[in-house]
Each structure stands twice: as structure tokens, then as C-alpha cells.
């Protein structure tokens, strides 16, 4: 037979049904002794070599044991895989391996993986930490394995599934799938047959464990994560649900639950809403400022003085002054302005204005309205007003509208 004839024979085999495949196989037995029968150097037994069932046995599906819990590497459970053995896959890149599907376990049966590996630590039994070991993806990106353990997987088998235990599974927290190494399955004296649209796995006794279907070119299985399936409804107080929903109003929270718009939680109907400091600070708003003056105008000169400091000016005066402070009488609307070099001269200017008003108009300042600038609320300024009997009226912080007389002057 030429070098191309075996390939042609295999292509012909894949095109026949199982019955025709048996007949074709019997006709080729004499030409392919190494695939079906032991060589002369083997024992004269009629059985197949250890761990490699004959093609007739592989094609004979055994579904009577489906659902039975078995070990893929039965007989080698106590034998450890060396931790330093290289871990890699030549099939999938980092993007595929790191894909995270919340609530679903993805198991890929991969002939290009050198080790079993997973990103689901909660599924591992007898988990132990190991020295960080790199796992190389097909695009040369690496994942760090930090532990290993044993894992149960469910392999589809007819209408049910077989629970299979695999050993020495590497754990990498940055992976989002589980890779089942075909090489490690065959190392445990089990057999794997890729036939048609399924991957068939047999144990070392030639018993069919399951068939993994091919979907979009990949042999893979899906199953819900146990921690998602076991979740129970959580009972929350109305204050707790109020905070979780971003501080929505308590009555709105109650209506959302009653109408079934919030799923996964239940509301404790006996809980009462309490004061929420975060809402007090975050939802507070400023009172509207009236456009019409509410207070009556002063009846005499000096009854109320409005003052404000402005600067620094974009252009200095001839004497290099860049600030000004103004004093406006509320009764007469008479304004007095002083040019100063620095803000700390404000108190001195007030004393000068106070003396001028007393000597020239025989009036005393009864009220002084200013903003909360540091030049007006210094200890020196405050003590002077207290001794003079002048009432200070400070505007609300960051609200210049309440000091409108002086602000309009500026």
C-alpha cells in the first residue's frame, strides 16, 4: 500500500455508517495489523493492547452505565503529576481563556492542552497551594497557576451524564474556563475517540463514559455554577435596600418591591425607615433667593453699612495698588472707596471710615453687612465690633446675592 492509501482508506471510513465501517475495517485487517491486533512480539492473547480498545469495541456504545460516578485516571489517583511539568495550550489564546461567563461553567476538551487547568477554585477538592507556575496560551500570553486539586466534571452520556473525577487540575484565578487535557486522559489508560460530531471517552475497561458534542467547532460542555444555583432570596430592611438602590426614597423602595420590580430580595415589612445622613447632605438644596428686597431700608445714616473687598485688579494703579474696599450707607446709598495694597489693610480702612462717619455726620455704625471673607472675620475685627456695639450681619457662604448692594458696586 502506498503512503497515500491509508489516508484514502480513513476518508472512506468516515463516509460510511457504523455497519459499513465494520465491513470496510475487516477488509483492511490484513494490511493494518498494528492498529487491530498485537504484533508478534506481544502475547498471543486475543485482547487489544492495554488501554487501547479495538475499533469494534469503540463503535459499540455502552449506555447502560450512564450516570455512574467513575474516575478517568482510575488506578493512578495516588500518583502525582510533577508540578514543574510545563503547562500550556496550543489551541486557545488569552482572550478565549479569560472570557468570563457569570453563572456558567465552560469545559473545553482540548487535545492541545498539556495539563488540566481551570479558573473555578470552588470546584476543586483537596486544593493545595503551589509555587506560581506559568500557563502559556497559544498567543504566548501567560496565566499564573497558584494551586491545584481534583475536580468532578459532568460528561454527557445519552439522556444523562457521567460524573468523572480528574486529578491534578491547575488553578489560575485569571482564567474563565476549564480546559480538559486529552493527553492527560489517555495517560491514565483511558481512550478518546473523535468520531462524527462527538468526542467519546472510554475508561481503561473500554466502557463508554460519555460523549462530548461538538459545537461551533469546539468540544465543550456547559453547566450552571453551583454557587449561583444555590442562592436564596435575601431579606433586607428597608434602610438596607434604600442604600443598595442608590438612596431611592423609602416609599419608592417599598412600591418597587410590591410590584415585583426588584428580584432576588425580600423586604422586611415590619422594618421602619430611619434618618439617613447621606441623603440629608446629598439631597439638600439651597433656598431660592428673592429678587425683591425683603428687609426695609434703613431710616438713618449709619444704621446699616454694606461693605465688600474686591481684587486683585488686572491692572495696578500708579501707586501699585490692586485692591479696593467699599463702604455703602444703606439709607443714603453714599459710597466710600479706599484703594489698598493688600487685604490685611481692610480693618484699618474700616476704622478710618468709622471715624469719618462719626466726626462728619455724627453717626455711629449700628450694623455692618459683609460676606465671610477672612479680612472681615479676623479676631481683631471681631473684638473691635463687639466693643463698639456694632452688630455683624454675615451672608451665607458662597452666596454673594445676599450682599447685593456691595456686589453690584463691584
C-alpha positions in Angstrom: 0.0 0.0 0.0 1.4 3.4 -0.9 1.8 6.3 1.5 -1.5 7.9 0.4 -3.6 4.8 0.6 -4.1 4.8 4.5 -5.3 8.4 4.3 -7.7 7.4 1.5 -8.9 4.4 3.5 -9.6 6.6 6.6 -11.5 9.2 4.5 -13.6 6.3 3.0 -14.3 5.0 6.6 -15.6 8.4 7.8 -18.2 8.4 4.9 -19.8 5.0 5.8 -22.2 4.2 8.5 -21.1 2.1 11.5 -22.2 -1.1 9.8 -20.3 -0.3 6.6 -17.4 0.8 8.6 -17.1 -2.6 10.2 -17.1 -4.4 6.8 -14.5 -2.0 5.5 -12.4 -2.5 8.6 -12.5 -6.3 8.3 -11.2 -6.0 4.7 -8.3 -3.9 5.8 -7.3 -6.0 8.8 -4.5 -7.9 7.0 -2.9 -4.7 5.8 -3.1 -2.8 9.2 -2.1 -5.3 11.8 -0.6 -2.8 14.2 -4.0 -1.0 14.7 -6.1 -4.0 15.4 -4.1 -7.0 16.7 -1.0 -7.5 18.8 2.3 -7.8 16.9 4.4 -11.0 17.0 6.4 -9.6 20.0 3.2 -9.3 22.1 1.4 -12.1 23.9 -0.8 -14.4 21.9 -3.9 -13.1 23.7 -6.9 -12.1 21.5 -7.4 -8.9 23.5 -6.3 -5.4 22.4 -3.2 -3.7 23.8 -3.7 -2.3 27.3 -5.6 1.0 27.3 -6.4 0.9 23.6 -9.7 -0.8 22.7 -10.3 -2.2 19.2 -12.3 -0.2 16.7 -15.3 -2.7 17.1 -15.3 -2.0 20.8 -15.2 1.8 20.4 -18.1 1.7 17.9 -20.2 -0.4 20.3 -21.8 2.3 22.5 -22.3 1.2 26.1 -25.1 3.4 27.6 -26.1 1.1 30.3 -23.7 2.7 32.8 -24.6 6.3 32.2 -24.7 8.5 35.3 -22.3 6.2 37.2 -19.5 8.1 39.1 -16.2 6.9 37.8 -12.6 8.0 37.7 -10.9 8.9 34.4 -7.5 8.2 35.8 -8.6 5.2 37.9 -5.7 3.3 39.3 -3.5 6.5 39.2 -5.3 8.6 41.8 -2.3 8.5 44.2 0.2 9.2 41.5 1.1 13.0 41.4 1.8 14.9 38.3 5.1 16.8 38.7 4.3 20.4 39.5 7.2 21.6 37.3 5.8 19.9 34.3 5.1 22.6 31.6 1.5 23.8 31.3 0.4 25.2 28.0 -2.2 25.1 25.3 -1.5 25.4 21.6 -5.2 25.9 20.7 -6.7 28.8 22.6 -5.4 32.4 23.0 -5.6 34.6 26.1 -8.9 36.2 25.0 -10.7 32.9 24.9 -9.3 31.6 28.1 -10.0 34.7 30.1 -13.6 35.0 28.9 -15.8 35.1 32.0 -19.5 33.9 31.7 -21.2 34.6 35.0 -23.2 31.7 36.3 -22.0 29.2 33.7 -19.1 26.7 33.9 -17.5 26.1 30.5 -15.4 22.9 30.0 -13.3 22.7 26.8 -11.9 19.3 25.8 -8.6 20.2 24.3 -6.1 18.0 22.6 -3.6 20.9 22.6 -3.5 21.3 26.4 -0.7 19.7 28.3 -2.5 19.8 31.7 -5.9 20.1 33.2 -6.5 23.7 34.2 -9.4 25.8 35.4 -10.4 29.2 36.7 -13.0 27.9 39.2 -11.4 27.4 42.5 -14.7 26.5 44.2 -14.9 23.3 42.2 -11.6 21.9 43.3 -11.3 19.2 46.0 -8.2 18.6 48.1 -7.0 22.0 47.0 -3.4 22.9 47.8 -1.3 26.0 47.0 1.7 25.6 44.8 4.6 27.9 43.7 3.4 30.2 40.9 3.6 28.3 37.6 3.0 29.9 34.2 0.4 28.6 31.8 1.2 29.7 28.3 -1.7 30.3 25.8 -1.5 30.0 22.1 -0.7 33.7 21.7 2.2 33.4 24.2 0.3 35.2 26.9 0.7 33.6 30.3 -1.6 32.9 33.2 -0.2 32.2 36.7 -1.3 29.0 38.3 -1.3 29.3 42.1 -2.8 26.0 43.2 -4.1 22.6 42.2 -6.7 20.0 43.2 -9.1 17.4 41.9 -12.3 18.2 40.1 -15.6 16.5 39.2 -16.9 17.2 35.7 -20.2 16.0 34.2 -19.7 14.3 30.8 -22.9 14.0 28.7 -23.9 10.3 28.2 -27.1 9.6 26.4 -30.0 11.2 28.3 -27.9 11.6 31.4 -24.4 12.4 32.4 -21.4 10.6 33.9 -19.7 12.3 36.9 -16.0 12.0 36.2 -13.1 12.9 38.6 -9.9 14.3 37.1 -6.8 14.8 39.2 -4.1 17.5 39.4 -6.1 20.3 37.9 -4.1 23.6 37.9 -6.0 26.7 39.2 -5.4 30.1 37.7 -7.7 32.9 39.0 -7.4 34.9 35.8 -8.9 32.1 33.6 -12.6 32.0 32.9 -12.9 28.4 31.5 -11.8 24.9 32.3 -9.5 23.0 29.9 -9.7 19.2 29.9 -6.4 17.8 28.6 -7.0 14.9 26.2 -3.4 13.9 26.7 -3.8 13.5 30.4 -6.9 11.4 29.8 -5.0 9.0 27.6 -2.1 9.0 30.1 -4.5 7.4 32.6 -5.0 4.4 30.2 -8.4 5.7 29.1 -9.3 6.2 25.5 -10.7 9.1 23.4 -12.3 8.8 20.0 -13.2 11.8 17.9 -15.9 10.5 15.6 -18.5 12.5 13.7 -19.8 15.3 15.8 -18.8 13.9 19.2 -15.8 13.1 21.3 -16.2 9.7 23.0 -14.4 8.9 26.2 -13.8 5.3 27.4 -12.2 4.2 30.6 -9.5 1.6 30.9 -12.1 -1.2 30.8 -13.3 0.0 27.4 -16.6 1.3 29.0 -18.1 4.4 27.4 -18.2 7.2 29.9 -19.7 9.9 27.8 -19.9 11.7 24.5 -19.0 15.4 24.3 -20.9 17.1 21.5 -19.1 19.4 19.0 -20.5 23.0 19.0 -19.1 25.6 16.6 -16.1 23.5 16.0 -15.3 23.0 19.8 -15.9 20.0 22.0 -17.3 21.7 25.1 -20.0 21.4 27.8 -21.9 23.9 29.8 -23.3 23.7 33.3 -24.7 26.2 35.9 -22.3 27.2 38.7 -23.4 25.7 42.0 -23.0 28.9 43.9 -25.5 30.6 41.6 -27.9 27.7 41.7 -27.9 27.6 45.5 -28.6 31.3 46.0 -31.6 32.0 48.2 -33.7 35.1 48.5 -32.2 37.7 50.8 -34.4 39.5 53.3 -33.4 43.2 53.8 -34.5 46.0 56.0 -36.0 49.0 54.2 -32.9 51.1 55.1 -30.6 48.5 53.7 -32.5 48.3 50.4 -32.7 52.1 50.3 -28.9 52.3 50.4 -28.4 49.5 47.9 -30.7 51.1 45.3 -28.7 54.4 45.5 -30.7 56.1 48.3 -34.0 56.0 46.5 -36.9 57.2 48.6 -38.2 54.8 51.2 -41.7 54.8 49.8 -40.5 54.3 46.3 -38.4 51.3 47.5 -41.5 49.7 49.1 -43.5 50.1 45.9 -40.7 48.6 43.8 -40.8 45.5 45.9 -44.6 45.3 46.0 -44.8 45.5 42.2 -42.1 42.8 41.8 -39.6 45.2 40.0 -36.8 44.2 42.4 -35.8 40.5 42.1 -33.6 38.4 44.4 -34.5 40.2 47.6 -37.5 40.4 50.0 -38.4 43.4 52.1 -38.9 43.1 55.8 -42.4 44.6 56.0 -42.0 45.4 59.7 -38.9 47.5 59.3 -39.3 51.3 59.6 -37.3 53.9 57.7 -34.8 55.9 59.8 -32.9 59.2 59.3 -30.3 58.9 56.5 -27.4 61.4 57.0 -26.1 60.8 53.4 -29.5 61.9 52.0 -29.5 64.9 54.2 -26.2 66.0 52.9 -26.5 64.9 49.3 -30.1 65.9 48.6 -30.1 69.2 50.4 -30.8 72.3 48.2 -30.4 76.0 48.6 -33.3 78.2 49.3 -34.4 80.4 46.4 -33.1 83.9 46.6 -35.8 86.5 46.3 -35.4 89.1 43.5 -37.2 91.7 45.6 -35.6 93.1 48.8 -37.3 91.7 51.9 -35.8 93.9 54.6 -36.9 97.5 54.9 -34.4 100.2 54.1 -32.5 101.9 57.0 -34.2 105.1 58.4 -31.0 107.0 59.3 -27.3 107.3 58.2 -25.2 104.6 59.8 -28.0 102.3 60.7 -26.6 99.7 58.3 -23.4 99.8 56.3 -22.7 97.4 53.4 -19.0 96.5 52.7 -17.1 94.3 50.3 -13.5 93.9 49.2 -12.6 93.5 45.5 -9.3 92.4 43.8 -6.7 91.8 42.8 -7.3 94.1 39.8 -5.8 93.0 36.4 -4.1 96.4 36.2 -2.4 98.1 39.2 -2.8 101.8 40.0 0.0 104.4 39.6 0.9 103.7 43.3 0.8 99.9 42.6 -2.4 99.3 44.5 -4.6 96.4 43.3 -7.4 96.0 45.9 -10.3 98.2 46.8 -12.7 98.1 49.8 -16.1 99.9 49.7 -18.5 101.1 52.4 -22.1 101.9 51.3 -24.6 103.5 53.6 -28.0 101.8 53.3 -30.1 104.9 54.0 -28.4 107.4 51.7 -26.6 105.0 49.3 -23.5 107.1 49.8 -20.4 105.1 48.9 -16.8 105.4 50.1 -14.0 103.6 48.4 -10.4 103.0 49.6 -7.6 101.7 47.4 -5.2 99.4 49.3 -2.2 97.2 48.6 -3.2 94.1 50.5 -6.3 92.5 52.0 -5.0 92.8 55.6 -5.5 96.6 55.3 -9.3 96.1 55.4 -9.6 96.6 59.2 -7.6 99.8 59.1 -9.8 101.2 56.4 -12.9 100.4 58.5 -11.6 102.3 61.4 -10.9 105.3 59.2 -14.4 105.1 57.7 -16.0 104.7 61.2 -14.1 107.8 62.5 -15.0 109.9 59.4 -18.7 108.9 59.7 -18.8 109.8 63.4 -17.0 113.2 63.0 -18.6 114.4 59.8 -22.2 113.1 60.2 -22.3 112.4 64.0 -23.4 108.9 63.2 -22.5 105.5 64.7 -22.4 102.3 62.7 -25.2 100.1 64.1 -25.0 97.2 61.6 -22.3 96.0 59.3 -23.2 93.6 56.5 -20.3 91.7 54.8 -19.5 88.4 53.3 -17.5 85.8 55.2 -14.1 86.8 53.8 -11.1 86.4 56.1 -10.5 90.1 56.1 -13.8 90.7 58.0 -13.9 87.8 60.5 -10.4 88.1 62.0 -10.2 88.2 65.8 -9.1 91.8 65.7 -12.0 93.0 63.6 -14.5 90.9 65.7 -13.2 92.3 69.0 -13.5 95.9 67.7 -17.1 95.5 66.6 -18.0 93.9 69.9 -16.5 96.8 71.9 -18.2 99.4 69.6 -21.6 97.7 70.0 -21.9 97.1 66.2 -24.0 94.2 65.1 -22.4 92.0 62.4 -24.5 90.5 59.6 -22.7 87.9 57.6 -24.1 86.5 54.4 -24.5 82.8 53.6 -21.3 81.1 52.4 -20.8 81.3 48.6 -23.9 83.4 48.2 -22.9 86.9 47.1 -26.5 87.6 46.2 -27.2 88.4 49.9 -24.7 91.2 49.8 -26.2 92.6 46.6 -25.6 96.3 47.4 -21.8 96.0 47.6 -21.6 93.3 44.9 -23.4 95.5 42.3 -20.9 98.3 43.1 -18.0 95.9 42.3 
